[in-house]
Amino acid sequence: MAKCAYKSSARFMIGAMQQQLDFIAYIQRMLVEGEFTATYKYALLHAIADVCVEHKNSNPAAPMEIEIDTLVDKFIQLYWNHSVPYALGTTDIITNAEDMLLKQNSLGQAKFITEIFKLQNAGIKSYNAFKNDQQYSKVISSLRRTFIDGPLWRLQLLSGKEECFLYPHTLLGKGREPKRIVLNVGIAQCFRRFYDLVVHLSVTEWVEKVQTIKANQTLLGSQSQLQEFLFGTNRTALKVVAPLLIDIQKGLCFYCQKPMNLKNEKETKKTPEIDHFIPFKRYPNDLAHNFVAAHADCNNNKRDHLAAFAHRDRWLEQNLDTHKAEIANKLQPYFYCDSDKSLAVSNWAYQVAQANSAKLWVKKGYFEEADSFKYQQPSAGLDLVAEEKPRYDV
């Protein structure tokens, strides 16, 4: 009986690892063989990856369901900054702000950009403000059809043929109104396992697509900061975060617990900066509960590393327990506030770090092994695709 169980487990492991390889190969083929006249497909790939990280699948062995409106909402979040007029590269005089919007479709402007621009002109200045606006349901409904008929259907057309590796097209016929998609078994875990890679490829191809649309050349100019404009964090809004976190942390650096320089003196290494606790490069979305205040020196030294478990425990206590409501109340006008989502993203990031035997940043020059700690987290199915800790040189 034990031998049978071992053989079954081995077959399962081999099957899961093969699915990982097939997943990477499929993403590569999608970017090469897919038809990309607009940027919607990159957005959909990014959106599905985000949702898989942000929402725990209660049964990892089962297909994961994602509501259509969840993906439409995620599209609006991803395109929100893209719908701001861009004029860094042009010296021409442009009197119509809409003419300064970067095109996201070779054949004209993308409807999502047009609709978000209207919202911003109506005084809704942030995605989070839109989430709480009375127009929210109406806008989601108006964009749902565009989403279903466009990227949801076309993402899995490779060289003109349907290859439904990610989710079946069963409910996506013309004129139908599907309420959700169902990711095939194991696909959600692949998105979680390779989130960094999928998002990096999506963003890189997305930026390149915007750059190659002829209608954008005048606006972009020769020295473009396009990626920062499209996908960077909101530096202006971050200015409202610093006073709140400095007060919460009593003027101490989150990481080294030593006083920060609050008097604009020459010691710039001690100047407070706002850090994404889960690094922005790992999860490129601004969540209000993911910010901490730190010395510039600590922040720059930590860079894109995950912080050590002791720092994570302190972050959980500070941002998701003691000051959870205060952070939400103060930052809600500027950033998306969802402490449960922040926790889910954190669980995912540390689970991947343990599966990969990654190093966690303790302090300048010191790291600890992620898998050297028996740190129990809610199972999210990552073990289904990481039994042998595979490594890929990409």
VOPAGU-2260 file (C-alpha; in pm, 1 decimal, decimal comma):
REM VOPAGU-2260
SITE   aa  ch    i         X         Y         Z
SITE  MET   A    0       0,0       0,0       0,0
SITE  ALA   A    1     285,0     239,4      91,6
SITE  LYS   A    2     460,1     167,5    -238,6
SITE  CYS   A    3     138,8     247,1    -431,3
SITE  ALA   A    4     101,5     575,0    -243,1
SITE  TYR   A    5     462,9     666,2    -321,7
SITE  LYS   A    6     416,8     594,7    -693,4
SITE  SER   A    7      96,8     800,4    -698,4
SITE  SER   A    8     272,4    1090,9    -527,3
SITE  ALA   A    9     566,7    1070,1    -766,6
SITE  ARG   A   10     335,1    1073,2   -1069,7
SITE  PHE   A   11     154,8    1373,7    -923,3
SITE  MET   A   12     482,8    1560,3    -870,3
SITE  ILE   A   13     601,0    1486,5   -1223,0
SITE  GLY   A   14     265,3    1597,0   -1362,6
SITE  ALA   A   15     271,1    1921,7   -1163,7
SITE  MET   A   16     626,4    2001,2   -1272,7
SITE  GLN   A   17     538,3    1928,2   -1635,5
SITE  GLN   A   18     244,8    2166,5   -1607,8
SITE  GLN   A   19     483,0    2438,0   -1487,7
SITE  LEU   A   20     698,6    2390,8   -1796,6
SITE  ASP   A   21     392,0    2384,2   -2020,8
SITE  PHE   A   22     266,6    2703,6   -1855,4
SITE  ILE   A   23     590,0    2892,0   -1924,3
SITE  ALA   A   24     599,6    2762,8   -2281,5
SITE  TYR   A   25     237,8    2868,7   -2334,0
SITE  ILE   A   26     302,4    3223,4   -2206,6
SITE  GLN   A   27     601,5    3249,3   -2440,1
SITE  ARG   A   28     392,0    3127,9   -2734,2
SITE  MET   A   29     109,4    3364,8   -2644,2
SITE  LEU   A   30     341,2    3665,9   -2663,2
SITE  VAL   A   31     485,1    3551,1   -2996,5
SITE  GLU   A   32     184,0    3396,9   -3173,0
SITE  GLY   A   33     -98,0    3611,5   -3034,0
SITE  GLU   A   34    -242,6    3906,3   -3223,5
SITE  PHE   A   35    -186,4    4225,0   -3024,7
SITE  THR   A   36    -340,9    4528,2   -3195,5
SITE  ALA   A   37    -423,0    4666,4   -2848,5
SITE  THR   A   38    -269,3    4632,3   -2503,6
SITE  TYR   A   39    -576,1    4457,0   -2356,1
SITE  LYS   A   40    -420,9    4110,7   -2367,7
SITE  TYR   A   41    -120,1    4219,4   -2165,2
SITE  ALA   A   42    -360,7    4375,8   -1916,7
SITE  LEU   A   43    -561,2    4053,1   -1891,3
SITE  LEU   A   44    -251,1    3842,6   -1830,2
SITE  HIS   A   45    -143,7    4089,5   -1560,1
SITE  ALA   A   46    -495,7    4098,8   -1411,5
SITE  ILE   A   47    -532,9    3720,9   -1383,0
SITE  ALA   A   48    -190,3    3696,7   -1219,5
SITE  ASP   A   49    -286,1    3968,6    -969,0
SITE  VAL   A   50    -614,4    3800,1    -879,2
SITE  CYS   A   51    -446,4    3462,8    -827,1
SITE  VAL   A   52    -209,7    3625,4    -577,4
SITE  GLU   A   53    -470,0    3844,9    -407,7
SITE  HIS   A   54    -738,8    3580,6    -358,5
SITE  LYS   A   55    -676,3    3249,6    -187,9
SITE  ASN   A   56    -822,6    2947,9    -366,4
SITE  SER   A   57    -995,3    2750,6     -89,4
SITE  ASN   A   58    -932,9    2421,3    -269,0
SITE  PRO   A   59    -603,8    2430,4    -464,5
SITE  ALA   A   60    -684,6    2097,5    -630,5
SITE  ALA   A   61    -999,8    2244,2    -787,1
SITE  PRO   A   62   -1033,3    2491,9   -1075,6
SITE  MET   A   63   -1032,8    2855,4    -960,8
SITE  GLU   A   64   -1332,1    3075,1   -1045,4
SITE  ILE   A   65   -1281,3    3446,7   -1118,1
SITE  GLU   A   66   -1578,4    3680,0   -1158,7
SITE  ILE   A   67   -1586,0    3876,8   -1485,5
SITE  ASP   A   68   -1652,4    4197,8   -1295,5
SITE  THR   A   69   -1345,1    4133,4   -1078,1
SITE  LEU   A   70   -1132,9    4134,0   -1394,2
SITE  VAL   A   71   -1309,2    4442,5   -1536,4
SITE  ASP   A   72   -1240,7    4619,5   -1206,8
SITE  LYS   A   73    -876,5    4510,9   -1223,1
SITE  PHE   A   74    -853,1    4648,3   -1579,1
SITE  ILE   A   75    -972,6    4988,1   -1456,2
SITE  GLN   A   76    -712,4    4977,9   -1179,5
SITE  LEU   A   77    -432,8    4889,5   -1423,7
SITE  TYR   A   78    -536,3    5151,5   -1680,5
SITE  TRP   A   79    -608,7    5432,1   -1432,7
SITE  ASN   A   80    -265,3    5598,6   -1452,5
SITE  HIS   A   81    -253,1    5535,5   -1827,5
SITE  SER   A   82    -555,8    5762,6   -1869,9
SITE  VAL   A   83    -372,9    6073,9   -1751,7
SITE  PRO   A   84    -247,3    6310,6   -2028,4
SITE  TYR   A   85     115,2    6246,9   -2118,0
SITE  ALA   A   86     328,5    6533,4   -2249,2
SITE  LEU   A   87     685,2    6467,7   -2134,2
SITE  GLY   A   88     832,7    6421,4   -2479,0
SITE  THR   A   89     653,9    6674,0   -2696,2
SITE  THR   A   90     738,6    7038,5   -2759,8
SITE  ASP   A   91     421,4    7092,2   -2962,6
SITE  ILE   A   92     139,1    7304,1   -2826,3
SITE  ILE   A   93    -158,3    7075,8   -2755,3
SITE  THR   A   94    -477,9    7244,6   -2643,3
SITE  ASN   A   95    -701,8    6938,3   -2611,1
SITE  ALA   A   96    -610,7    6722,5   -2309,6
SITE  GLU   A   97    -761,4    6412,2   -2473,1
SITE  ASP   A   98    -508,3    6445,6   -2755,2
SITE  MET   A   99    -237,4    6398,8   -2491,1
SITE  LEU   A  100    -360,1    6052,5   -2396,3
SITE  LEU   A  101    -131,2    5775,2   -2514,9
SITE  LYS   A  102    -305,5    5540,4   -2756,4
SITE  GLN   A  103    -334,7    5180,0   -2640,3
SITE  ASN   A  104    -471,8    5046,1   -2966,9
SITE  SER   A  105    -316,7    5060,0   -3314,7
SITE  LEU   A  106    -660,6    5129,2   -3462,5
SITE  GLY   A  107    -763,1    5408,7   -3224,1
SITE  GLN   A  108    -804,2    5474,4   -2855,3
SITE  ALA   A  109    -896,5    5188,0   -2621,5
SITE  LYS   A  110   -1244,8    5222,9   -2471,2
SITE  PHE   A  111   -1116,2    5166,1   -2118,1
SITE  ILE   A  112    -886,4    5469,9   -2153,9
SITE  THR   A  113   -1168,9    5685,5   -2289,0
SITE  GLU   A  114   -1409,2    5592,5   -2009,6
SITE  ILE   A  115   -1151,9    5637,2   -1732,1
SITE  PHE   A  116   -1052,9    5976,4   -1877,4
SITE  LYS   A  117   -1418,2    6082,9   -1854,5
SITE  LEU   A  118   -1427,4    5978,1   -1489,6
SITE  GLN   A  119   -1111,4    6172,9   -1410,9
SITE  ASN   A  120   -1250,9    6481,0   -1588,2
SITE  ALA   A  121   -1564,9    6447,0   -1376,7
SITE  GLY   A  122   -1352,6    6495,2   -1065,2
SITE  ILE   A  123   -1281,5    6133,3    -967,7
SITE  LYS   A  124    -908,2    6158,5    -913,9
SITE  SER   A  125    -810,7    5810,4    -798,5
SITE  TYR   A  126    -903,8    5448,3    -854,7
SITE  ASN   A  127    -999,4    5411,6    -491,1
SITE  ALA   A  128   -1230,7    5714,2    -515,3
SITE  PHE   A  129   -1391,8    5547,5    -816,7
SITE  LYS   A  130   -1445,2    5225,9    -617,9
SITE  ASN   A  131   -1654,7    5425,6    -372,2
SITE  ASP   A  132   -1837,0    5641,2    -628,5
SITE  GLN   A  133   -2203,3    5594,9    -721,3
SITE  GLN   A  134   -2104,0    5551,1   -1088,1
SITE  TYR   A  135   -1899,0    5239,1   -1012,6
SITE  SER   A  136   -2159,2    4973,2   -1103,3
SITE  LYS   A  137   -2271,4    5160,5   -1415,0
SITE  VAL   A  138   -1915,7    5192,6   -1548,4
SITE  ILE   A  139   -1833,8    4827,9   -1476,7
SITE  SER   A  140   -2149,1    4725,7   -1665,3
SITE  SER   A  141   -2067,8    4952,6   -1961,4
SITE  LEU   A  142   -1717,6    4804,6   -2001,3
SITE  ARG   A  143   -1810,2    4441,4   -1940,7
SITE  ARG   A  144   -1910,6    4374,1   -2302,7
SITE  THR   A  145   -1588,7    4526,4   -2436,8
SITE  PHE   A  146   -1391,0    4303,7   -2202,4
SITE  ILE   A  147   -1578,6    3983,4   -2295,0
SITE  ASP   A  148   -1577,8    4035,7   -2672,2
SITE  GLY   A  149   -1216,5    4154,8   -2676,7
SITE  PRO   A  150    -935,0    4029,9   -2454,0
SITE  LEU   A  151   -1124,6    3755,4   -2269,8
SITE  TRP   A  152   -1199,7    3580,9   -2597,8
SITE  ARG   A  153    -885,4    3671,3   -2790,3
SITE  LEU   A  154    -614,5    3610,0   -2530,6
SITE  GLN   A  155    -597,7    3238,2   -2609,7
SITE  LEU   A  156    -601,9    3271,2   -2989,9
SITE  LEU   A  157    -257,2    3156,3   -3097,8
SITE  SER   A  158    -183,8    3186,9   -3468,1
SITE  GLY   A  159    -556,8    3231,0   -3520,2
SITE  LYS   A  160    -660,4    2911,3   -3338,8
SITE  GLU   A  161    -811,5    2861,6   -2993,9
SITE  GLU   A  162    -578,3    2694,6   -2747,1
SITE  CYS   A  163    -754,6    2715,4   -2412,4
SITE  PHE   A  164    -470,5    2626,8   -2177,7
SITE  LEU   A  165    -564,8    2884,5   -1912,6
SITE  TYR   A  166    -945,2    2865,7   -1909,9
SITE  PRO   A  167   -1212,5    2713,7   -2135,4
SITE  HIS   A  168   -1409,4    2927,2   -2382,1
SITE  THR   A  169   -1723,9    2725,4   -2314,2
SITE  LEU   A  170   -1927,8    3023,8   -2191,8
SITE  LEU   A  171   -1777,2    3289,5   -2413,6
SITE  GLY   A  172   -1989,1    3268,6   -2728,7
SITE  LYS   A  173   -2103,6    3587,3   -2905,4
SITE  GLY   A  174   -2392,1    3755,4   -2729,7
SITE  ARG   A  175   -2364,5    3552,2   -2410,7
SITE  GLU   A  176   -2307,9    3711,6   -2073,0
SITE  PRO   A  177   -2078,5    3486,0   -1870,2
SITE  LYS   A  178   -2049,0    3577,7   -1503,9
SITE  ARG   A  179   -1707,9    3422,7   -1447,6
SITE  ILE   A  180   -1417,7    3232,5   -1595,8
SITE  VAL   A  181   -1288,1    2907,9   -1449,6
SITE  LEU   A  182    -912,3    2858,7   -1459,1
SITE  ASN   A  183    -813,3    2503,9   -1547,1
SITE  VAL   A  184    -683,9    2284,0   -1263,7
SITE  GLY   A  185    -335,2    2390,3   -1153,7
SITE  ILE   A  186    -330,2    2717,3   -1353,0
SITE  ALA   A  187    -391,5    2941,4   -1051,4
SITE  GLN   A  188     -95,0    2778,7    -878,1
SITE  CYS   A  189     121,0    2836,9   -1187,1
SITE  PHE   A  190      27,9    3206,3   -1185,5
SITE  ARG   A  191     118,8    3225,4    -817,4
SITE  ARG   A  192     444,8    3039,1    -868,0
SITE  PHE   A  193     554,5    3247,6   -1167,7
SITE  TYR   A  194     383,2    3577,5   -1083,3
SITE  ASP   A  195     703,9    3783,6   -1108,8
SITE  LEU   A  196     787,2    3641,1   -1450,0
SITE  VAL   A  197     434,6    3681,3   -1591,1
SITE  VAL   A  198     401,6    4042,0   -1473,2
SITE  HIS   A  199     751,3    4132,2   -1594,4
SITE  LEU   A  200     681,0    3993,1   -1941,6
SITE  SER   A  201     337,3    4157,2   -1955,2
SITE  VAL   A  202     466,9    4499,9   -1854,2
SITE  THR   A  203     769,4    4483,7   -2085,0
SITE  GLU   A  204     559,3    4385,5   -2386,2
SITE  TRP   A  205     290,3    4638,8   -2289,5
SITE  VAL   A  206     538,4    4928,0   -2279,6
SITE  GLU   A  207     691,4    4818,0   -2609,8
SITE  LYS   A  208     346,3    4805,9   -2770,8
SITE  VAL   A  209     261,5    5159,7   -2659,4
SITE  GLN   A  210     598,6    5279,7   -2790,4
SITE  THR   A  211     543,4    5126,0   -3134,4
SITE  ILE   A  212     198,2    5278,6   -3196,1
SITE  LYS   A  213     265,1    5554,9   -3448,7
SITE  ALA   A  214       9,1    5792,0   -3302,1
SITE  ASN   A  215     215,0    5806,0   -2980,3
SITE  GLN   A  216     546,5    5911,7   -3133,3
SITE  THR   A  217     487,4    6286,5   -3104,9
SITE  LEU   A  218     400,7    6264,4   -2736,8
SITE  LEU   A  219     677,7    6023,8   -2639,9
SITE  GLY   A  220     970,5    6202,5   -2800,7
SITE  SER   A  221    1322,1    6058,9   -2792,0
SITE  GLN   A  222    1377,8    6055,3   -2413,1
SITE  SER   A  223    1074,9    5871,9   -2281,9
SITE  GLN   A  224    1003,9    5781,6   -1919,1
SITE  LEU   A  225     716,1    5568,0   -2034,1
SITE  GLN   A  226     745,5    5271,0   -1799,7
SITE  GLU   A  227     757,7    5492,7   -1490,9
SITE  PHE   A  228     455,5    5688,5   -1619,2
SITE  LEU   A  229     247,2    5378,9   -1694,8
SITE  PHE   A  230     346,5    5149,5   -1410,0
SITE  GLY   A  231     532,0    5353,3   -1148,5
SITE  THR   A  232     403,1    5424,5    -798,9
SITE  ASN   A  233     217,8    5749,5    -730,3
SITE  ARG   A  234     501,0    5961,7    -587,5
SITE  THR   A  235     276,7    6261,2    -524,1
SITE  ALA   A  236      29,3    6060,3    -319,4
SITE  LEU   A  237     314,0    5906,3    -119,2
SITE  LYS   A  238     372,2    6248,3      38,1
SITE  VAL   A  239      54,9    6206,1     244,4
SITE  VAL   A  240     175,4    5866,6     372,6
SITE  ALA   A  241     493,9    5987,9     542,7
SITE  PRO   A  242     341,6    6201,7     822,5
SITE  LEU   A  243      96,4    5925,7     915,6
SITE  LEU   A  244     358,5    5649,8     935,3
SITE  ILE   A  245     615,2    5867,9    1110,4
SITE  ASP   A  246     353,1    5937,9    1377,4
SITE  ILE   A  247     252,0    5570,5    1403,9
SITE  GLN   A  248     616,9    5463,6    1431,2
SITE  LYS   A  249     696,3    5745,2    1679,6
SITE  GLY   A  250     971,1    5878,6    1453,8
SITE  LEU   A  251    1159,4    5549,0    1443,4
SITE  CYS   A  252    1274,8    5364,9    1131,0
SITE  PHE   A  253    1052,9    5062,1    1079,7
SITE  TYR   A  254    1350,2    4831,0    1020,9
SITE  CYS   A  255    1634,2    4933,9    1253,1
SITE  GLN   A  256    1408,0    5098,6    1513,2
SITE  LYS   A  257    1641,1    5399,4    1541,7
SITE  PRO   A  258    1530,1    5765,3    1516,5
SITE  MET   A  259    1480,0    5911,6    1169,3
SITE  ASN   A  260    1612,1    6255,3    1072,6
SITE  LEU   A  261    1300,3    6474,5    1069,0
SITE  LYS   A  262    1477,5    6814,0    1058,6
SITE  ASN   A  263    1615,7    6817,5     701,4
SITE  GLU   A  264    1970,3    6814,6     830,7
SITE  LYS   A  265    2272,6    6699,3     630,1
SITE  GLU   A  266    2257,1    6337,7     745,6
SITE  THR   A  267    2049,4    6221,9     449,2
SITE  LYS   A  268    2099,2    5850,7     526,2
SITE  LYS   A  269    1864,6    5898,8     821,7
SITE  THR   A  270    1602,1    6089,4     618,6
SITE  PRO   A  271    1265,4    5909,6     622,0
SITE  GLU   A  272    1144,8    5743,6     303,6
SITE  ILE   A  273     834,0    5540,3     229,9
SITE  ASP   A  274     902,3    5175,7     154,3
SITE  HIS   A  275     672,7    4912,0       6,0
SITE  PHE   A  276     702,3    4635,3     264,9
SITE  ILE   A  277     627,3    4375,0      -4,0
SITE  PRO   A  278     858,7    4524,9    -267,9
SITE  PHE   A  279     689,7    4708,6    -554,3
SITE  LYS   A  280     896,9    4506,2    -799,4
SITE  ARG   A  281     746,7    4187,1    -657,4
SITE  TYR   A  282     387,9    4315,7    -647,5
SITE  PRO   A  283     354,8    4637,4    -853,9
SITE  ASN   A  284      38,9    4774,3    -693,6
SITE  ASP   A  285       0,8    5036,6    -422,0
SITE  LEU   A  286    -193,3    4901,2    -122,9
SITE  ALA   A  287    -232,7    5141,6     168,0
SITE  HIS   A  288    -141,6    4883,5     433,0
SITE  ASN   A  289     179,9    4786,2     253,6
SITE  PHE   A  290     368,4    5108,2     335,6
SITE  VAL   A  291     624,0    5161,4     612,3
SITE  ALA   A  292     854,4    5454,9     691,6
SITE  ALA   A  293    1226,7    5381,3     698,3
SITE  HIS   A  294    1568,5    5545,7     689,6
SITE  ALA   A  295    1680,1    5615,7     334,1
SITE  ASP   A  296    1982,5    5395,5     405,8
SITE  CYS   A  297    1770,6    5101,5     526,8
SITE  ASN   A  298    1525,6    5143,1     240,2
SITE  ASN   A  299    1797,4    5153,9     -25,7
SITE  ASN   A  300    1977,9    4857,2     126,5
SITE  LYS   A  301    1662,2    4644,4     144,5
SITE  ARG   A  302    1570,5    4737,8    -215,9
SITE  ASP   A  303    1371,4    4453,2    -375,9
SITE  HIS   A  304    1435,0    4194,5    -104,3
SITE  LEU   A  305    1163,8    4053,6     117,7
SITE  ALA   A  306    1222,7    4152,2     480,4
SITE  ALA   A  307    1306,8    3896,4     749,0
SITE  PHE   A  308    1029,1    3724,8     942,5
SITE  ALA   A  309    1085,8    3944,5    1248,9
SITE  HIS   A  310    1012,8    4250,8    1033,0
SITE  ARG   A  311     707,2    4078,9     890,1
SITE  ASP   A  312     570,7    4008,6    1237,1
SITE  ARG   A  313     615,8    4376,3    1326,4
SITE  TRP   A  314     443,6    4481,8    1001,2
SITE  LEU   A  315     150,8    4250,7    1071,2
SITE  GLU   A  316     110,7    4394,8    1419,5
SITE  GLN   A  317     152,6    4758,4    1313,7
SITE  ASN   A  318     -36,5    4780,4     983,5
SITE  LEU   A  319    -283,6    4492,9     990,5
SITE  ASP   A  320    -374,1    4496,8    1359,3
SITE  THR   A  321    -303,1    4796,1    1583,4
SITE  HIS   A  322    -325,9    5071,2    1319,4
SITE  LYS   A  323    -530,5    4896,3    1049,6
SITE  ALA   A  324    -836,0    5123,0    1080,3
SITE  GLU   A  325    -630,2    5441,6    1115,4
SITE  ILE   A  326    -432,5    5366,9     798,6
SITE  ALA   A  327    -751,7    5291,1     605,9
SITE  ASN   A  328    -926,5    5606,9     726,0
SITE  LYS   A  329    -636,2    5839,8     648,9
SITE  LEU   A  330    -519,5    5689,9     317,6
SITE  GLN   A  331    -851,6    5580,8     166,7
SITE  PRO   A  332    -878,6    5894,1     -55,5
SITE  TYR   A  333    -541,1    5819,5    -212,9
SITE  PHE   A  334    -478,9    5442,6    -215,4
SITE  TYR   A  335    -670,9    5119,0    -236,7
SITE  CYS   A  336    -734,3    4999,4     118,2
SITE  ASP   A  337    -789,3    4628,1     171,0
SITE  SER   A  338    -604,2    4477,4     465,1
SITE  ASP   A  339    -716,7    4124,0     373,7
SITE  LYS   A  340    -566,5    4163,6      27,7
SITE  SER   A  341    -244,1    4296,4     178,5
SITE  LEU   A  342    -227,0    3989,5     402,4
SITE  ALA   A  343    -296,8    3753,8     109,3
SITE  VAL   A  344     -20,6    3912,7    -100,2
SITE  SER   A  345     219,7    3887,4     193,9
SITE  ASN   A  346     136,9    3519,8     249,4
SITE  TRP   A  347     195,1    3450,6    -119,1
SITE  ALA   A  348     529,0    3636,2    -129,2
SITE  TYR   A  349     674,0    3457,2     173,6
SITE  GLN   A  350     542,8    3121,3      58,5
SITE  VAL   A  351     722,5    3163,7    -275,5
SITE  ALA   A  352    1037,0    3273,4     -90,2
SITE  GLN   A  353    1031,7    2956,5     119,3
SITE  ALA   A  354     968,1    2737,3    -186,3
SITE  ASN   A  355    1266,1    2899,0    -361,0
SITE  SER   A  356    1499,7    2894,2     -57,2
SITE  ALA   A  357    1527,8    3271,3     -98,7
SITE  LYS   A  358    1728,2    3504,4     125,7
SITE  LEU   A  359    1536,3    3747,2     347,8
SITE  TRP   A  360    1683,5    4087,0     437,4
SITE  VAL   A  361    1756,2    4136,9     809,0
SITE  LYS   A  362    1972,4    4451,9     803,8
SITE  LYS   A  363    2258,0    4595,2     602,8
SITE  GLY   A  364    2483,9    4307,8     500,5
SITE  TYR   A  365    2278,9    4040,8     681,2
SITE  PHE   A  366    2028,1    3792,2     539,4
SITE  GLU   A  367    1846,9    3484,4     667,8
SITE  GLU   A  368    1727,5    3175,3     482,0
SITE  ALA   A  369    1353,5    3181,0     417,5
SITE  ASP   A  370    1323,1    2802,3     446,7
SITE  SER   A  371    1519,7    2782,7     772,5
SITE  PHE   A  372    1211,7    2890,2     967,8
SITE  LYS   A  373     912,5    2673,0    1044,3
SITE  TYR   A  374     682,5    2960,1     960,8
SITE  GLN   A  375     329,3    2831,1     921,4
SITE  GLN   A  376     109,7    3005,7     667,2
SITE  PRO   A  377    -232,0    2915,7     530,7
SITE  SER   A  378    -184,9    2663,9     251,3
SITE  ALA   A  379    -261,8    2819,2     -84,4
SITE  GLY   A  380    -164,3    2530,6    -306,7
SITE  LEU   A  381     184,2    2648,3    -396,9
SITE  ASP   A  382     318,3    2314,3    -281,7
SITE  LEU   A  383     140,9    2160,8    -580,8
SITE  VAL   A  384     387,7    2328,1    -812,4
SITE  ALA   A  385     702,8    2359,3    -606,4
SITE  GLU   A  386     780,1    2022,7    -449,5
SITE  GLU   A  387    1135,0    2006,4    -584,4
SITE  LYS   A  388    1203,1    2381,9    -563,2
SITE  PRO   A  389    1266,5    2409,0    -938,0
SITE  ARG   A  390    1482,5    2698,8   -1060,0
SITE  TYR   A  391    1464,9    2853,7   -1402,2
SITE  ASP   A  392    1716,4    3077,3   -1577,1
SITE  VAL   A  393    1496,4    3311,5   -1778,2
